[in-house]
Each structure stands twice: as C-alpha cells, then as structure tokens.
Amino acid sequence: FRCLHCPYGASSKQTMVEHIYHHTDIVPYFCGLCGAIFGTKGGVKVHARREHKCKYCTFLTNYYPVIIQHGSTKHSKYRELLCTYCKYKLVDNAHIKFHYNTQHPGI
C-alpha cells in the first residue's frame, strides 16, 4: 500500500490507514484515563505503559475504572501518605523516613 501524500509504503491496510492520519487533523484514538489523543492504537498502548501503571506492581490499563478496582482489591493493605513538605506520595512510614533523609535533610 502506497501513501498518496508521501513516499511511505505499508504492508497492511490498517498500517496505511493509521499513517494517513498523520496527513490530516483526525486523531482517532484516545486514552480512556486522561483523554490524551493519538494517531495509532500503538501510541495509546505505549502511553498507558508509561503513564498509567499500578504504583505497586506491573499491572497497567488504559481504562480508569479498571486501575481503581485493581488498586483497591489487590493493594488495599497499602495506603498513601503525603510528605508534609513537598506533597510527595509515599507508601509507608519507612519510605517517609528515607524520603525525609534524602530529599529534606536537616529538617
């Protein structure tokens, strides 16, 4: 499949369709968590892996209710604590002490 707008060639129709979006203002894919828009399905997947993964394990999704349910069912023993100086989110008291010692020494 050859692009009508540039020298690009693709081996599948779907790849060519996604390429054509680069030549238009159409952005057909979006993140279900934050609304970020992408020209390809792969773009959404890469975004989800980087931006919307579980704080405690390797689980990831691009659908907000799923990440909320996962966190509340799989990691309910964890609770977030905030640093009183910079509002950094921490998992437990041991992490708070480490954070204070490394990020706010002398306080």
Jmol script that loads the backbone (N, CA, C; Angstrom):
load data "model"
ATOM      1  N   PHE A   1       0.849  -1.181   0.000  1.00  0.00           N
ATOM      2  CA  PHE A   1       0.000   0.000   0.000  1.00  0.00           C
ATOM      3  C   PHE A   1       0.892   1.241   0.000  1.00  0.00           C
ATOM      4  N   ARG A   2       0.625   2.144  -0.922  1.00  0.00           N
ATOM      5  CA  ARG A   2       1.415   3.370  -1.047  1.00  0.00           C
ATOM      6  C   ARG A   2       0.587   4.573  -0.601  1.00  0.00           C
ATOM      7  N   CYS A   3       1.246   5.480   0.088  1.00  0.00           N
ATOM      8  CA  CYS A   3       0.609   6.720   0.518  1.00  0.00           C
ATOM      9  C   CYS A   3       0.486   7.661  -0.676  1.00  0.00           C
ATOM     10  N   LEU A   4      -0.647   8.345  -0.775  1.00  0.00           N
ATOM     11  CA  LEU A   4      -0.867   9.291  -1.859  1.00  0.00           C
ATOM     12  C   LEU A   4      -0.234  10.651  -1.582  1.00  0.00           C
ATOM     13  N   HIS A   5       0.219  10.857  -0.327  1.00  0.00           N
ATOM     14  CA  HIS A   5       0.734  12.163   0.081  1.00  0.00           C
ATOM     15  C   HIS A   5       2.256  12.204   0.243  1.00  0.00           C
ATOM     16  N   CYS A   6       2.881  11.047   0.363  1.00  0.00           N
ATOM     17  CA  CYS A   6       4.330  10.995   0.572  1.00  0.00           C
ATOM     18  C   CYS A   6       4.861   9.648   0.084  1.00  0.00           C
ATOM     19  N   PRO A   7       6.156   9.406   0.137  1.00  0.00           N
ATOM     20  CA  PRO A   7       6.723   8.152  -0.372  1.00  0.00           C
ATOM     21  C   PRO A   7       6.509   6.924   0.517  1.00  0.00           C
ATOM     22  N   TYR A   8       5.819   7.065   1.637  1.00  0.00           N
ATOM     23  CA  TYR A   8       5.643   5.956   2.584  1.00  0.00           C
ATOM     24  C   TYR A   8       4.900   4.785   1.952  1.00  0.00           C
ATOM     25  N   GLY A   9       5.341   3.573   2.290  1.00  0.00           N
ATOM     26  CA  GLY A   9       4.667   2.359   1.878  1.00  0.00           C
ATOM     27  C   GLY A   9       4.417   1.475   3.083  1.00  0.00           C
ATOM     28  N   ALA A  10       3.284   0.806   3.135  1.00  0.00           N
ATOM     29  CA  ALA A  10       2.932  -0.049   4.268  1.00  0.00           C
ATOM     30  C   ALA A  10       2.580  -1.442   3.779  1.00  0.00           C
ATOM     31  N   SER A  11       2.779  -2.425   4.646  1.00  0.00           N
ATOM     32  CA  SER A  11       2.494  -3.810   4.257  1.00  0.00           C
ATOM     33  C   SER A  11       1.048  -4.210   4.533  1.00  0.00           C
ATOM     34  N   SER A  12       0.324  -3.394   5.317  1.00  0.00           N
ATOM     35  CA  SER A  12      -1.077  -3.727   5.589  1.00  0.00           C
ATOM     36  C   SER A  12      -1.950  -2.485   5.431  1.00  0.00           C
ATOM     37  N   LYS A  13      -3.222  -2.731   5.177  1.00  0.00           N
ATOM     38  CA  LYS A  13      -4.176  -1.629   5.009  1.00  0.00           C
ATOM     39  C   LYS A  13      -4.312  -0.828   6.305  1.00  0.00           C
ATOM     40  N   GLN A  14      -4.384  -1.517   7.448  1.00  0.00           N
ATOM     41  CA  GLN A  14      -4.535  -0.832   8.739  1.00  0.00           C
ATOM     42  C   GLN A  14      -3.344   0.082   9.026  1.00  0.00           C
ATOM     43  N   THR A  15      -2.152  -0.375   8.737  1.00  0.00           N
ATOM     44  CA  THR A  15      -0.958   0.455   8.939  1.00  0.00           C
ATOM     45  C   THR A  15      -1.029   1.688   8.048  1.00  0.00           C
ATOM     46  N   MET A  16      -1.493   1.528   6.819  1.00  0.00           N
ATOM     47  CA  MET A  16      -1.613   2.674   5.913  1.00  0.00           C
ATOM     48  C   MET A  16      -2.690   3.635   6.396  1.00  0.00           C
ATOM     49  N   VAL A  17      -3.808   3.118   6.879  1.00  0.00           N
ATOM     50  CA  VAL A  17      -4.873   3.981   7.403  1.00  0.00           C
ATOM     51  C   VAL A  17      -4.329   4.814   8.561  1.00  0.00           C
ATOM     52  N   GLU A  18      -3.588   4.188   9.473  1.00  0.00           N
ATOM     53  CA  GLU A  18      -3.024   4.921  10.604  1.00  0.00           C
ATOM     54  C   GLU A  18      -1.991   5.941  10.129  1.00  0.00           C
ATOM     55  N   HIS A  19      -1.251   5.613   9.080  1.00  0.00           N
ATOM     56  CA  HIS A  19      -0.284   6.562   8.530  1.00  0.00           C
ATOM     57  C   HIS A  19      -0.995   7.779   7.930  1.00  0.00           C
ATOM     58  N   ILE A  20      -2.085   7.559   7.231  1.00  0.00           N
ATOM     59  CA  ILE A  20      -2.814   8.657   6.577  1.00  0.00           C
ATOM     60  C   ILE A  20      -3.248   9.701   7.607  1.00  0.00           C
ATOM     61  N   TYR A  21      -3.526   9.277   8.838  1.00  0.00           N
ATOM     62  CA  TYR A  21      -3.927  10.234   9.879  1.00  0.00           C
ATOM     63  C   TYR A  21      -2.842  11.278  10.132  1.00  0.00           C
ATOM     64  N   HIS A  22      -1.596  10.959   9.838  1.00  0.00           N
ATOM     65  CA  HIS A  22      -0.509  11.927  10.002  1.00  0.00           C
ATOM     66  C   HIS A  22      -0.651  13.109   9.050  1.00  0.00           C
ATOM     67  N   HIS A  23      -1.372  12.898   7.957  1.00  0.00           N
ATOM     68  CA  HIS A  23      -1.556  13.953   6.968  1.00  0.00           C
ATOM     69  C   HIS A  23      -2.858  14.725   7.182  1.00  0.00           C
ATOM     70  N   THR A  24      -3.611  14.391   8.217  1.00  0.00           N
ATOM     71  CA  THR A  24      -4.895  15.049   8.480  1.00  0.00           C
ATOM     72  C   THR A  24      -4.924  15.554   9.917  1.00  0.00           C
ATOM     73  N   ASP A  25      -6.013  16.189  10.278  1.00  0.00           N
ATOM     74  CA  ASP A  25      -6.217  16.642  11.656  1.00  0.00           C
ATOM     75  C   ASP A  25      -6.996  15.607  12.468  1.00  0.00           C
ATOM     76  N   ILE A  26      -7.247  14.454  11.887  1.00  0.00           N
ATOM     77  CA  ILE A  26      -8.020  13.413  12.565  1.00  0.00           C
ATOM     78  C   ILE A  26      -7.129  12.660  13.539  1.00  0.00           C
ATOM     79  N   VAL A  27      -7.584  12.530  14.784  1.00  0.00           N
ATOM     80  CA  VAL A  27      -6.869  11.745  15.798  1.00  0.00           C
ATOM     81  C   VAL A  27      -7.872  10.750  16.387  1.00  0.00           C
ATOM     82  N   PRO A  28      -7.905   9.541  15.837  1.00  0.00           N
ATOM     83  CA  PRO A  28      -8.984   8.599  16.143  1.00  0.00           C
ATOM     84  C   PRO A  28      -8.841   7.811  17.444  1.00  0.00           C
ATOM     85  N   TYR A  29      -7.713   7.872  18.103  1.00  0.00           N
ATOM     86  CA  TYR A  29      -7.517   7.059  19.309  1.00  0.00           C
ATOM     87  C   TYR A  29      -7.247   7.962  20.497  1.00  0.00           C
ATOM     88  N   PHE A  30      -7.808   7.587  21.662  1.00  0.00           N
ATOM     89  CA  PHE A  30      -7.579   8.393  22.852  1.00  0.00           C
ATOM     90  C   PHE A  30      -7.442   7.504  24.081  1.00  0.00           C
ATOM     91  N   CYS A  31      -6.774   8.034  25.081  1.00  0.00           N
ATOM     92  CA  CYS A  31      -6.579   7.323  26.340  1.00  0.00           C
ATOM     93  C   CYS A  31      -7.863   7.411  27.159  1.00  0.00           C
ATOM     94  N   GLY A  32      -8.349   6.275  27.630  1.00  0.00           N
ATOM     95  CA  GLY A  32      -9.560   6.238  28.437  1.00  0.00           C
ATOM     96  C   GLY A  32      -9.375   6.793  29.838  1.00  0.00           C
ATOM     97  N   LEU A  33      -8.130   6.987  30.258  1.00  0.00           N
ATOM     98  CA  LEU A  33      -7.866   7.523  31.593  1.00  0.00           C
ATOM     99  C   LEU A  33      -7.736   9.034  31.609  1.00  0.00           C
ATOM    100  N   CYS A  34      -6.969   9.577  30.686  1.00  0.00           N
ATOM    101  CA  CYS A  34      -6.691  11.011  30.759  1.00  0.00           C
ATOM    102  C   CYS A  34      -7.151  11.792  29.539  1.00  0.00           C
ATOM    103  N   GLY A  35      -7.625  11.105  28.502  1.00  0.00           N
ATOM    104  CA  GLY A  35      -8.117  11.798  27.320  1.00  0.00           C
ATOM    105  C   GLY A  35      -7.050  12.199  26.316  1.00  0.00           C
ATOM    106  N   ALA A  36      -5.786  11.853  26.551  1.00  0.00           N
ATOM    107  CA  ALA A  36      -4.726  12.164  25.596  1.00  0.00           C
ATOM    108  C   ALA A  36      -5.061  11.505  24.262  1.00  0.00           C
ATOM    109  N   ILE A  37      -4.764  12.180  23.161  1.00  0.00           N
ATOM    110  CA  ILE A  37      -5.142  11.671  21.848  1.00  0.00           C
ATOM    111  C   ILE A  37      -3.917  11.215  21.063  1.00  0.00           C
ATOM    112  N   PHE A  38      -4.149  10.196  20.201  1.00  0.00           N
ATOM    113  CA  PHE A  38      -3.063   9.574  19.461  1.00  0.00           C
ATOM    114  C   PHE A  38      -3.532   9.195  18.070  1.00  0.00           C
ATOM    115  N   GLY A  39      -2.608   9.109  17.156  1.00  0.00           N
ATOM    116  CA  GLY A  39      -2.909   8.717  15.786  1.00  0.00           C
ATOM    117  C   GLY A  39      -2.944   7.217  15.573  1.00  0.00           C
ATOM    118  N   THR A  40      -2.419   6.455  16.535  1.00  0.00           N
ATOM    119  CA  THR A  40      -2.384   4.994  16.393  1.00  0.00           C
ATOM    120  C   THR A  40      -2.786   4.302  17.688  1.00  0.00           C
ATOM    121  N   LYS A  41      -3.245   3.067  17.562  1.00  0.00           N
ATOM    122  CA  LYS A  41      -3.545   2.256  18.743  1.00  0.00           C
ATOM    123  C   LYS A  41      -2.268   2.012  19.540  1.00  0.00           C
ATOM    124  N   GLY A  42      -1.177   1.808  18.813  1.00  0.00           N
ATOM    125  CA  GLY A  42       0.108   1.581  19.470  1.00  0.00           C
ATOM    126  C   GLY A  42       0.523   2.762  20.322  1.00  0.00           C
ATOM    127  N   GLY A  43       0.206   3.961  19.872  1.00  0.00           N
ATOM    128  CA  GLY A  43       0.513   5.155  20.651  1.00  0.00           C
ATOM    129  C   GLY A  43      -0.191   5.158  21.986  1.00  0.00           C
ATOM    130  N   VAL A  44      -1.438   4.719  22.003  1.00  0.00           N
ATOM    131  CA  VAL A  44      -2.200   4.638  23.252  1.00  0.00           C
ATOM    132  C   VAL A  44      -1.581   3.587  24.170  1.00  0.00           C
ATOM    133  N   LYS A  45      -1.179   2.452  23.619  1.00  0.00           N
ATOM    134  CA  LYS A  45      -0.585   1.385  24.433  1.00  0.00           C
ATOM    135  C   LYS A  45       0.726   1.831  25.075  1.00  0.00           C
ATOM    136  N   VAL A  46       1.576   2.480  24.289  1.00  0.00           N
ATOM    137  CA  VAL A  46       2.851   2.970  24.820  1.00  0.00           C
ATOM    138  C   VAL A  46       2.590   4.001  25.908  1.00  0.00           C
ATOM    139  N   HIS A  47       1.644   4.902  25.665  1.00  0.00           N
ATOM    140  CA  HIS A  47       1.277   5.920  26.646  1.00  0.00           C
ATOM    141  C   HIS A  47       0.803   5.272  27.949  1.00  0.00           C
ATOM    142  N   ALA A  48      -0.066   4.270  27.851  1.00  0.00           N
ATOM    143  CA  ALA A  48      -0.589   3.601  29.050  1.00  0.00           C
ATOM    144  C   ALA A  48       0.532   2.939  29.839  1.00  0.00           C
ATOM    145  N   ARG A  49       1.472   2.299  29.143  1.00  0.00           N
ATOM    146  CA  ARG A  49       2.590   1.648  29.838  1.00  0.00           C
ATOM    147  C   ARG A  49       3.446   2.663  30.580  1.00  0.00           C
ATOM    148  N   ARG A  50       3.598   3.840  30.010  1.00  0.00           N
ATOM    149  CA  ARG A  50       4.444   4.860  30.632  1.00  0.00           C
ATOM    150  C   ARG A  50       3.714   5.658  31.702  1.00  0.00           C
ATOM    151  N   GLU A  51       2.442   5.940  31.473  1.00  0.00           N
ATOM    152  CA  GLU A  51       1.733   6.894  32.324  1.00  0.00           C
ATOM    153  C   GLU A  51       0.717   6.299  33.283  1.00  0.00           C
ATOM    154  N   HIS A  52       0.159   5.147  32.975  1.00  0.00           N
ATOM    155  CA  HIS A  52      -0.960   4.631  33.769  1.00  0.00           C
ATOM    156  C   HIS A  52      -0.716   3.217  34.271  1.00  0.00           C
ATOM    157  N   LYS A  53       0.376   3.036  34.955  1.00  0.00           N
ATOM    158  CA  LYS A  53       0.660   1.721  35.519  1.00  0.00           C
ATOM    159  C   LYS A  53       0.392   1.771  37.023  1.00  0.00           C
ATOM    160  N   CYS A  54       0.189   0.608  37.589  1.00  0.00           N
ATOM    161  CA  CYS A  54      -0.045   0.498  39.027  1.00  0.00           C
ATOM    162  C   CYS A  54       1.175   0.998  39.786  1.00  0.00           C
ATOM    163  N   LYS A  55       0.943   1.681  40.889  1.00  0.00           N
ATOM    164  CA  LYS A  55       2.043   2.213  41.703  1.00  0.00           C
ATOM    165  C   LYS A  55       2.793   1.115  42.449  1.00  0.00           C
ATOM    166  N   TYR A  56       2.160  -0.045  42.596  1.00  0.00           N
ATOM    167  CA  TYR A  56       2.716  -1.087  43.446  1.00  0.00           C
ATOM    168  C   TYR A  56       3.171  -2.344  42.703  1.00  0.00           C
ATOM    169  N   CYS A  57       2.755  -2.506  41.434  1.00  0.00           N
ATOM    170  CA  CYS A  57       3.139  -3.707  40.683  1.00  0.00           C
ATOM    171  C   CYS A  57       3.217  -3.365  39.196  1.00  0.00           C
ATOM    172  N   THR A  58       3.312  -4.362  38.347  1.00  0.00           N
ATOM    173  CA  THR A  58       3.496  -4.133  36.912  1.00  0.00           C
ATOM    174  C   THR A  58       2.176  -4.026  36.135  1.00  0.00           C
ATOM    175  N   PHE A  59       1.040  -4.107  36.820  1.00  0.00           N
ATOM    176  CA  PHE A  59      -0.263  -4.025  36.163  1.00  0.00           C
ATOM    177  C   PHE A  59      -0.446  -2.680  35.471  1.00  0.00           C
ATOM    178  N   LEU A  60      -1.023  -2.703  34.251  1.00  0.00           N
ATOM    179  CA  LEU A  60      -1.340  -1.452  33.570  1.00  0.00           C
ATOM    180  C   LEU A  60      -2.628  -1.604  32.781  1.00  0.00           C
ATOM    181  N   THR A  61      -3.270  -0.492  32.512  1.00  0.00           N
ATOM    182  CA  THR A  61      -4.510  -0.473  31.751  1.00  0.00           C
ATOM    183  C   THR A  61      -4.688   0.912  31.162  1.00  0.00           C
ATOM    184  N   ASN A  62      -5.593   1.045  30.210  1.00  0.00           N
ATOM    185  CA  ASN A  62      -5.920   2.374  29.720  1.00  0.00           C
ATOM    186  C   ASN A  62      -7.392   2.688  29.987  1.00  0.00           C
ATOM    187  N   TYR A  63      -7.960   2.011  30.995  1.00  0.00           N
ATOM    188  CA  TYR A  63      -9.358   2.233  31.358  1.00  0.00           C
ATOM    189  C   TYR A  63      -9.436   2.541  32.847  1.00  0.00           C
ATOM    190  N   TYR A  64      -9.840   3.736  33.186  1.00  0.00           N
ATOM    191  CA  TYR A  64      -9.776   4.239  34.552  1.00  0.00           C
ATOM    192  C   TYR A  64     -10.448   3.336  35.602  1.00  0.00           C
ATOM    193  N   PRO A  65     -11.690   2.886  35.411  1.00  0.00           N
ATOM    194  CA  PRO A  65     -12.307   2.049  36.450  1.00  0.00           C
ATOM    195  C   PRO A  65     -11.520   0.781  36.764  1.00  0.00           C
ATOM    196  N   VAL A  66     -10.830   0.248  35.780  1.00  0.00           N
ATOM    197  CA  VAL A  66     -10.059  -0.980  35.994  1.00  0.00           C
ATOM    198  C   VAL A  66      -8.871  -0.720  36.914  1.00  0.00           C
ATOM    199  N   ILE A  67      -8.157   0.380  36.724  1.00  0.00           N
ATOM    200  CA  ILE A  67      -7.000   0.664  37.584  1.00  0.00           C
ATOM    201  C   ILE A  67      -7.455   0.965  39.006  1.00  0.00           C
ATOM    202  N   ILE A  68      -8.593   1.628  39.163  1.00  0.00           N
ATOM    203  CA  ILE A  68      -9.132   1.903  40.501  1.00  0.00           C
ATOM    204  C   ILE A  68      -9.507   0.593  41.191  1.00  0.00           C
ATOM    205  N   GLN A  69     -10.211  -0.276  40.485  1.00  0.00           N
ATOM    206  CA  GLN A  69     -10.610  -1.566  41.054  1.00  0.00           C
ATOM    207  C   GLN A  69      -9.380  -2.406  41.388  1.00  0.00           C
ATOM    208  N   HIS A  70      -8.410  -2.435  40.508  1.00  0.00           N
ATOM    209  CA  HIS A  70      -7.190  -3.202  40.755  1.00  0.00           C
ATOM    210  C   HIS A  70      -6.509  -2.726  42.030  1.00  0.00           C
ATOM    211  N   GLY A  71      -6.347  -1.434  42.161  1.00  0.00           N
ATOM    212  CA  GLY A  71      -5.680  -0.889  43.342  1.00  0.00           C
ATOM    213  C   GLY A  71      -6.416  -1.189  44.632  1.00  0.00           C
ATOM    214  N   SER A  72      -7.734  -1.076  44.589  1.00  0.00           N
ATOM    215  CA  SER A  72      -8.495  -1.286  45.824  1.00  0.00           C
ATOM    216  C   SER A  72      -8.614  -2.761  46.201  1.00  0.00           C
ATOM    217  N   THR A  73      -8.560  -3.668  45.223  1.00  0.00           N
ATOM    218  CA  THR A  73      -8.685  -5.088  45.550  1.00  0.00           C
ATOM    219  C   THR A  73      -7.339  -5.768  45.773  1.00  0.00           C
ATOM    220  N   LYS A  74      -6.346  -5.417  44.978  1.00  0.00           N
ATOM    221  CA  LYS A  74      -5.048  -6.092  45.079  1.00  0.00           C
ATOM    222  C   LYS A  74      -4.095  -5.441  46.070  1.00  0.00           C
ATOM    223  N   HIS A  75      -4.250  -4.156  46.323  1.00  0.00           N
ATOM    224  CA  HIS A  75      -3.288  -3.441  47.158  1.00  0.00           C
ATOM    225  C   HIS A  75      -3.959  -2.664  48.280  1.00  0.00           C
ATOM    226  N   SER A  76      -5.056  -3.176  48.812  1.00  0.00           N
ATOM    227  CA  SER A  76      -5.782  -2.435  49.842  1.00  0.00           C
ATOM    228  C   SER A  76      -4.966  -2.278  51.122  1.00  0.00           C
ATOM    229  N   LYS A  77      -3.947  -3.123  51.328  1.00  0.00           N
ATOM    230  CA  LYS A  77      -3.124  -3.005  52.525  1.00  0.00           C
ATOM    231  C   LYS A  77      -2.208  -1.780  52.473  1.00  0.00           C
ATOM    232  N   TYR A  78      -2.003  -1.261  51.245  1.00  0.00           N
ATOM    233  CA  TYR A  78      -1.166  -0.074  51.104  1.00  0.00           C
ATOM    234  C   TYR A  78      -2.024   1.176  51.283  1.00  0.00           C
ATOM    235  N   ARG A  79      -1.466   2.167  51.854  1.00  0.00           N
ATOM    236  CA  ARG A  79      -2.161   3.448  51.908  1.00  0.00           C
ATOM    237  C   ARG A  79      -1.150   4.525  51.581  1.00  0.00           C
ATOM    238  N   GLU A  80      -1.608   5.521  50.894  1.00  0.00           N
ATOM    239  CA  GLU A  80      -0.703   6.589  50.507  1.00  0.00           C
ATOM    240  C   GLU A  80      -0.532   7.585  51.646  1.00  0.00           C
ATOM    241  N   LEU A  81       0.672   7.995  51.840  1.00  0.00           N
ATOM    242  CA  LEU A  81       0.994   9.037  52.798  1.00  0.00           C
ATOM    243  C   LEU A  81       1.649  10.173  52.027  1.00  0.00           C
ATOM    244  N   LEU A  82       1.387  11.389  52.422  1.00  0.00           N
ATOM    245  CA  LEU A  82       1.966  12.539  51.743  1.00  0.00           C
ATOM    246  C   LEU A  82       3.071  13.147  52.578  1.00  0.00           C
ATOM    247  N   CYS A  83       4.157  13.535  51.919  1.00  0.00           N
ATOM    248  CA  CYS A  83       5.223  14.282  52.579  1.00  0.00           C
ATOM    249  C   CYS A  83       4.650  15.635  52.983  1.00  0.00           C
ATOM    250  N   THR A  84       4.900  16.055  54.203  1.00  0.00           N
ATOM    251  CA  THR A  84       4.353  17.326  54.673  1.00  0.00           C
ATOM    252  C   THR A  84       5.074  18.529  54.082  1.00  0.00           C
ATOM    253  N   TYR A  85       6.219  18.299  53.451  1.00  0.00           N
ATOM    254  CA  TYR A  85       6.985  19.409  52.897  1.00  0.00           C
ATOM    255  C   TYR A  85       6.774  19.606  51.404  1.00  0.00           C
ATOM    256  N   CYS A  86       6.640  18.500  50.653  1.00  0.00           N
ATOM    257  CA  CYS A  86       6.531  18.651  49.195  1.00  0.00           C
ATOM    258  C   CYS A  86       5.352  17.900  48.597  1.00  0.00           C
ATOM    259  N   LYS A  87       4.515  17.275  49.400  1.00  0.00           N
ATOM    260  CA  LYS A  87       3.327  16.530  48.963  1.00  0.00           C
ATOM    261  C   LYS A  87       3.648  15.306  48.108  1.00  0.00           C
ATOM    262  N   TYR A  88       4.895  14.799  48.209  1.00  0.00           N
ATOM    263  CA  TYR A  88       5.285  13.577  47.516  1.00  0.00           C
ATOM    264  C   TYR A  88       4.508  12.414  48.113  1.00  0.00           C
ATOM    265  N   LYS A  89       4.004  11.508  47.289  1.00  0.00           N
ATOM    266  CA  LYS A  89       3.224  10.371  47.768  1.00  0.00           C
ATOM    267  C   LYS A  89       4.139   9.218  48.136  1.00  0.00           C
ATOM    268  N   LEU A  90       3.899   8.635  49.313  1.00  0.00           N
ATOM    269  CA  LEU A  90       4.723   7.527  49.816  1.00  0.00           C
ATOM    270  C   LEU A  90       3.832   6.375  50.239  1.00  0.00           C
ATOM    271  N   VAL A  91       4.428   5.203  50.346  1.00  0.00           N
ATOM    272  CA  VAL A  91       3.661   4.006  50.657  1.00  0.00           C
ATOM    273  C   VAL A  91       3.556   3.749  52.155  1.00  0.00           C
ATOM    274  N   ASP A  92       4.639   3.894  52.898  1.00  0.00           N
ATOM    275  CA  ASP A  92       4.579   3.607  54.332  1.00  0.00           C
ATOM    276  C   ASP A  92       5.581   4.464  55.096  1.00  0.00           C
ATOM    277  N   ASN A  93       5.606   4.306  56.418  1.00  0.00           N
ATOM    278  CA  ASN A  93       6.468   5.126  57.258  1.00  0.00           C
ATOM    279  C   ASN A  93       7.950   4.941  56.958  1.00  0.00           C
ATOM    280  N   ALA A  94       8.370   3.747  56.593  1.00  0.00           N
ATOM    281  CA  ALA A  94       9.774   3.514  56.258  1.00  0.00           C
ATOM    282  C   ALA A  94      10.169   4.357  55.043  1.00  0.00           C
ATOM    283  N   HIS A  95       9.285   4.434  54.088  1.00  0.00           N
ATOM    284  CA  HIS A  95       9.552   5.261  52.917  1.00  0.00           C
ATOM    285  C   HIS A  95       9.584   6.741  53.272  1.00  0.00           C
ATOM    286  N   ILE A  96       8.743   7.151  54.203  1.00  0.00           N
ATOM    287  CA  ILE A  96       8.739   8.559  54.626  1.00  0.00           C
ATOM    288  C   ILE A  96      10.085   8.927  55.229  1.00  0.00           C
ATOM    289  N   LYS A  97      10.597   8.095  56.112  1.00  0.00           N
ATOM    290  CA  LYS A  97      11.888   8.380  56.743  1.00  0.00           C
ATOM    291  C   LYS A  97      12.994   8.466  55.698  1.00  0.00           C
ATOM    292  N   PHE A  98      13.002   7.545  54.755  1.00  0.00           N
ATOM    293  CA  PHE A  98      14.005   7.571  53.687  1.00  0.00           C
ATOM    294  C   PHE A  98      13.859   8.842  52.852  1.00  0.00           C
ATOM    295  N   HIS A  99      12.621   9.184  52.511  1.00  0.00           N
ATOM    296  CA  HIS A  99      12.353  10.379  51.709  1.00  0.00           C
ATOM    297  C   HIS A  99      12.836  11.628  52.453  1.00  0.00           C
ATOM    298  N   TYR A 100      12.475  11.752  53.720  1.00  0.00           N
ATOM    299  CA  TYR A 100      12.920  12.924  54.502  1.00  0.00           C
ATOM    300  C   TYR A 100      14.442  13.015  54.541  1.00  0.00           C
ATOM    301  N   ASN A 101      15.107  11.898  54.781  1.00  0.00           N
ATOM    302  CA  ASN A 101      16.568  11.896  54.887  1.00  0.00           C
ATOM    303  C   ASN A 101      17.263  12.247  53.571  1.00  0.00           C
ATOM    304  N   THR A 102      16.673  11.834  52.446  1.00  0.00           N
ATOM    305  CA  THR A 102      17.317  12.093  51.163  1.00  0.00           C
ATOM    306  C   THR A 102      16.867  13.393  50.506  1.00  0.00           C
ATOM    307  N   GLN A 103      15.612  13.753  50.688  1.00  0.00           N
ATOM    308  CA  GLN A 103      15.075  14.923  49.992  1.00  0.00           C
ATOM    309  C   GLN A 103      15.007  16.187  50.859  1.00  0.00           C
ATOM    310  N   HIS A 104      14.905  16.007  52.178  1.00  0.00           N
ATOM    311  CA  HIS A 104      14.781  17.159  53.080  1.00  0.00           C
ATOM    312  C   HIS A 104      15.737  17.012  54.259  1.00  0.00           C
ATOM    313  N   PRO A 105      17.025  16.817  54.012  1.00  0.00           N
ATOM    314  CA  PRO A 105      17.969  16.633  55.122  1.00  0.00           C
ATOM    315  C   PRO A 105      18.030  17.883  55.983  1.00  0.00           C
ATOM    316  N   GLY A 106      18.136  17.666  57.279  1.00  0.00           N
ATOM    317  CA  GLY A 106      18.250  18.780  58.212  1.00  0.00           C
ATOM    318  C   GLY A 106      16.935  19.376  58.659  1.00  0.00           C
ATOM    319  N   ILE A 107      15.817  18.858  58.140  1.00  0.00           N
ATOM    320  CA  ILE A 107      14.510  19.391  58.560  1.00  0.00           C
ATOM    321  C   ILE A 107      14.016  18.604  59.757  1.00  0.00           C
TER     322      ILE A 107
END
end "model"
wireframe off; spacefill off
backbone 0.3
color backbone group
